[in-house]
Amino acid sequence: MSGIWLKHQKISEALAKEIRSGGRRPGEQLPGENALAERFAVSRTTVRAALAELNEAGLIVTRSGKGSYVLFDGRPLDTPLGWARALADQGIASRVRTITVEEVNDDALAERLGVESPVFVRVARIRELTDDGSVVSYERSFLPPVPGVRELPREGPAEMSLTEVMRQAGLHPDHGEQRLGGRRIDAREAELLRREPGDWFLDVQRTSYASDGFFVEHVVSLLDPGHFQLSLEFHGGP
């Protein structure tokens, strides 16, 4: 037992140093257990002990239910990093075009998210593949009108890194939920996606909160089912 204790102590101390020194950004997700086990040449049991210690120290937040992720052409995407980063990490070249940036009032969304103010900054974008120009997603991000975000409607739909805008505004996703459904697109959506009204698309909705529970972002994405799919993992049996 003492050998395991020493190993997990060394791992937790190394990771704590990376976090405290700024080597890992606030809200950044640590690598998975397998990756950490390979990095430190230890077992996953030892890694879990190290992560539990970091969690107790308040340096990370660990939650179950992480065994689902989005695939693009069979390749897993780490969607909390944002679609651009997730696609780029898989070697998929894409570009984003901002359609509208506007302030909206949505009482129903505010009630659903449990936030007091019904005011959001909504950024609507489409994503294209650079090799053939095909549109693979239409995304609408609803952000709280905090400094650094509330000015966006006045600046107009200039090309932007929404992830960077959020980072500079202090919006760091820590946890949340993601829901997947499917529906037929309407005429406006079909025009943006260059498809026919009534075509079937995946409807993915993701809501993110900061570690203190502050609302960070609500994203509604229509994803081309010819490229995207959802993968679920499970372990063990009855």
Beta strands, then each sheet from edge to edge (+ up, - down):
strand 1: 68-72
strand 2: 75-77
strand 3: 94-105
strand 4: 119-129
strand 5: 135-143
strand 6: 175-184
strand 7: 200-209
strand 8: 215-223
strand 9: 228-232
sheet 1: 2+ 1- 9+
sheet 2: 3+ 4- 5+ 8- 7+ 6-
end
